[in-house]
Amino acid sequence: MTIRYNAPTTLTFTFICAVVLLLNTIFPGLNAAWFSVPGRGGFDPQSFRDYVRLFAHIFGHADINHFLSNFSFILLLGPILEATYGSGGIAIMTVITALVTGLLNILLFPTGLMGASGIVFMMILLSSFTNFNKGEIPLTFILIMLLYLGREVFNAFADNNISEFGHIIGGLCGSIFGYLRPSRR
Protein backbone atom coordinates (compact mmCIF):
# COMPACT_ATOMS: atom_id res chain seq x y z
CA MET A 1 0.00 0.00 0.00
CA THR A 2 1.34 3.45 -0.92
CA ILE A 3 0.47 7.00 0.06
CA ARG A 4 -0.78 8.99 -2.90
CA TYR A 5 -0.77 12.77 -3.37
CA ASN A 6 -4.43 12.49 -4.32
CA ALA A 7 -5.51 16.15 -4.39
CA PRO A 8 -2.57 18.28 -5.57
CA THR A 9 -4.23 21.68 -5.28
CA THR A 10 -5.71 21.00 -1.85
CA LEU A 11 -2.57 19.40 -0.44
CA THR A 12 -0.19 22.01 -1.86
CA PHE A 13 -2.39 24.79 -0.49
CA THR A 14 -2.44 23.10 2.92
CA PHE A 15 1.34 22.66 3.00
CA ILE A 16 1.98 26.28 1.93
CA CYS A 17 -0.31 27.54 4.70
CA ALA A 18 1.38 25.28 7.26
CA VAL A 19 4.81 26.58 6.24
CA VAL A 20 3.60 30.20 6.46
CA LEU A 21 2.18 29.49 9.92
CA LEU A 22 5.50 27.99 11.03
CA LEU A 23 7.50 30.86 9.52
CA ASN A 24 5.28 33.38 11.28
CA THR A 25 6.17 31.80 14.64
CA ILE A 26 9.87 32.20 13.79
CA PHE A 27 9.48 35.66 12.22
CA PRO A 28 6.63 37.46 14.01
CA GLY A 29 5.03 40.07 11.81
CA LEU A 30 5.39 38.04 8.62
CA ASN A 31 1.60 37.60 8.40
CA ALA A 32 0.99 41.32 8.78
CA ALA A 33 3.66 42.18 6.21
CA TRP A 34 2.82 39.65 3.48
CA PHE A 35 -0.18 37.47 4.34
CA SER A 36 -3.02 39.85 5.17
CA VAL A 37 -4.96 42.36 3.10
CA PRO A 38 -5.12 45.87 4.53
CA GLY A 39 -8.46 47.50 5.16
CA ARG A 40 -9.96 50.52 3.44
CA GLY A 41 -7.37 53.24 3.01
CA GLY A 42 -4.46 50.89 3.70
CA PHE A 43 -3.80 49.69 0.15
CA ASP A 44 -0.92 51.43 -1.62
CA PRO A 45 -1.29 51.12 -5.41
CA GLN A 46 2.44 51.87 -5.75
CA SER A 47 3.38 48.86 -3.59
CA PHE A 48 4.13 45.51 -5.24
CA ARG A 49 3.70 43.90 -1.81
CA ASP A 50 0.10 45.11 -1.53
CA TYR A 51 -0.76 43.47 -4.87
CA VAL A 52 0.77 40.20 -3.65
CA ARG A 53 -1.29 40.48 -0.46
CA LEU A 54 -4.52 40.58 -2.53
CA PHE A 55 -3.91 36.87 -3.16
CA ALA A 56 -1.52 35.84 -0.37
CA HIS A 57 -3.91 36.67 2.49
CA ILE A 58 -5.39 33.18 2.14
CA PHE A 59 -2.05 31.65 3.20
CA GLY A 60 -1.78 33.48 6.54
CA HIS A 61 -3.45 32.27 9.73
CA ALA A 62 -3.47 33.91 13.14
CA ASP A 63 -2.65 30.72 15.04
CA ILE A 64 -2.87 26.94 14.96
CA ASN A 65 -6.58 26.96 15.88
CA HIS A 66 -7.39 29.29 12.98
CA PHE A 67 -5.39 27.03 10.66
CA LEU A 68 -7.01 23.81 11.94
CA SER A 69 -10.57 25.17 11.74
CA ASN A 70 -10.05 26.10 8.08
CA PHE A 71 -8.14 23.03 6.96
CA SER A 72 -10.41 20.48 8.60
CA PHE A 73 -12.97 21.61 6.00
CA ILE A 74 -10.53 22.18 3.14
CA LEU A 75 -8.97 18.73 3.52
CA LEU A 76 -12.43 17.17 3.67
CA LEU A 77 -14.01 19.00 0.73
CA GLY A 78 -11.00 19.79 -1.47
CA PRO A 79 -10.29 16.25 -2.73
CA ILE A 80 -13.96 15.68 -3.59
CA LEU A 81 -14.12 18.99 -5.45
CA GLU A 82 -10.84 18.33 -7.26
CA ALA A 83 -12.22 15.00 -8.46
CA THR A 84 -15.34 16.78 -9.68
CA TYR A 85 -13.95 20.07 -11.08
CA GLY A 86 -10.30 19.17 -11.65
CA SER A 87 -7.22 20.39 -9.80
CA GLY A 88 -6.75 23.30 -12.18
CA GLY A 89 -10.38 24.31 -11.85
CA ILE A 90 -10.18 24.39 -8.06
CA ALA A 91 -6.90 26.33 -8.23
CA ILE A 92 -8.50 28.96 -10.48
CA MET A 93 -11.58 29.19 -8.25
CA THR A 94 -9.32 29.62 -5.21
CA VAL A 95 -7.33 32.42 -6.85
CA ILE A 96 -10.49 34.23 -8.00
CA THR A 97 -12.08 33.92 -4.54
CA ALA A 98 -8.89 35.26 -2.90
CA LEU A 99 -8.81 38.23 -5.27
CA VAL A 100 -12.52 39.06 -4.91
CA THR A 101 -12.49 38.86 -1.10
CA GLY A 102 -9.26 40.87 -0.95
CA LEU A 103 -10.48 43.62 -3.28
CA LEU A 104 -13.86 43.96 -1.60
CA ASN A 105 -12.22 44.07 1.83
CA ILE A 106 -9.95 46.91 0.70
CA LEU A 107 -12.90 48.82 -0.73
CA LEU A 108 -15.46 48.28 2.03
CA PHE A 109 -13.92 47.52 5.42
CA PRO A 110 -11.50 49.37 7.69
CA THR A 111 -9.97 46.17 9.10
CA GLY A 112 -7.51 43.76 7.52
CA LEU A 113 -8.31 40.28 6.24
CA MET A 114 -6.29 37.10 6.73
CA GLY A 115 -6.94 33.38 6.36
CA ALA A 116 -8.59 30.81 4.14
CA SER A 117 -12.12 31.07 5.54
CA GLY A 118 -13.43 32.54 2.30
CA ILE A 119 -11.98 29.50 0.49
CA VAL A 120 -13.70 27.20 3.02
CA PHE A 121 -17.06 28.81 2.32
CA MET A 122 -16.42 28.74 -1.43
CA MET A 123 -15.86 24.99 -1.13
CA ILE A 124 -18.87 24.43 1.12
CA LEU A 125 -21.28 26.11 -1.31
CA LEU A 126 -19.55 24.65 -4.38
CA SER A 127 -19.87 21.14 -2.94
CA SER A 128 -23.65 21.48 -2.89
CA PHE A 129 -23.49 21.75 -6.70
CA THR A 130 -21.59 18.50 -7.30
CA ASN A 131 -24.75 16.74 -8.45
CA PHE A 132 -26.33 19.72 -10.20
CA ASN A 133 -28.43 19.09 -13.29
CA LYS A 134 -29.13 21.79 -15.87
CA GLY A 135 -32.39 23.58 -15.18
CA GLU A 136 -32.49 22.56 -11.51
CA ILE A 137 -31.41 24.17 -8.28
CA PRO A 138 -30.33 21.54 -5.76
CA LEU A 139 -32.26 21.65 -2.49
CA THR A 140 -28.94 20.94 -0.74
CA PHE A 141 -27.63 24.22 -2.15
CA ILE A 142 -30.63 26.15 -0.80
CA LEU A 143 -30.28 24.57 2.63
CA ILE A 144 -26.50 25.11 2.78
CA MET A 145 -26.98 28.70 1.65
CA LEU A 146 -29.55 29.30 4.38
CA LEU A 147 -27.59 27.55 7.12
CA TYR A 148 -24.03 28.67 6.44
CA LEU A 149 -24.52 32.10 4.91
CA GLY A 150 -27.54 32.87 7.08
CA ARG A 151 -25.43 32.20 10.17
CA GLU A 152 -22.71 34.51 8.84
CA VAL A 153 -25.17 37.34 8.18
CA PHE A 154 -26.51 36.92 11.72
CA ASN A 155 -22.97 36.80 13.18
CA ALA A 156 -21.92 39.87 11.22
CA PHE A 157 -23.60 41.97 13.91
CA ALA A 158 -21.48 40.41 16.69
CA ASP A 159 -18.39 42.17 18.01
CA ASN A 160 -15.58 39.76 17.09
CA ASN A 161 -12.43 39.57 15.00
CA ILE A 162 -13.92 37.24 12.38
CA SER A 163 -14.62 38.41 8.84
CA GLU A 164 -18.11 37.11 8.26
CA PHE A 165 -17.98 39.22 5.11
CA GLY A 166 -15.10 37.07 3.79
CA HIS A 167 -17.18 33.96 4.52
CA ILE A 168 -20.22 35.37 2.73
CA ILE A 169 -18.25 36.50 -0.33
CA GLY A 170 -16.43 33.14 -0.48
CA GLY A 171 -19.79 31.35 -0.33
CA LEU A 172 -21.19 33.56 -3.07
CA CYS A 173 -18.13 32.83 -5.23
CA GLY A 174 -18.66 29.09 -4.70
CA SER A 175 -22.32 29.48 -5.63
CA ILE A 176 -21.49 31.33 -8.82
CA PHE A 177 -18.78 28.81 -9.76
CA GLY A 178 -21.15 25.90 -9.13
CA TYR A 179 -23.91 27.44 -11.18
CA LEU A 180 -21.75 28.59 -14.10
CA ARG A 181 -19.34 25.68 -14.31
CA PRO A 182 -20.94 22.26 -14.41
CA SER A 183 -19.02 19.42 -12.82
CA ARG A 184 -16.95 17.04 -14.98
CA ARG A 185 -19.04 14.00 -14.09
Secondary structure, 3 states (H helix, E strand, C coil): CCCCCCCHHHHHHHHHHHHHHHHHHHCCCHHHHHCCECCCCCCCCCCHHHHHHHHHHHHCCCCHHHHHHHHHHHHHHHHHHHHHHCHHHHHHHHHHHHHHHHHHHHHHCCCCECCCHHHHHHHHHHHCCCCCCCCCCCHHHHHHHHHHHHHHHHHCCCCCCCCHHHHHHHHHHHHHHHHHCCCCC
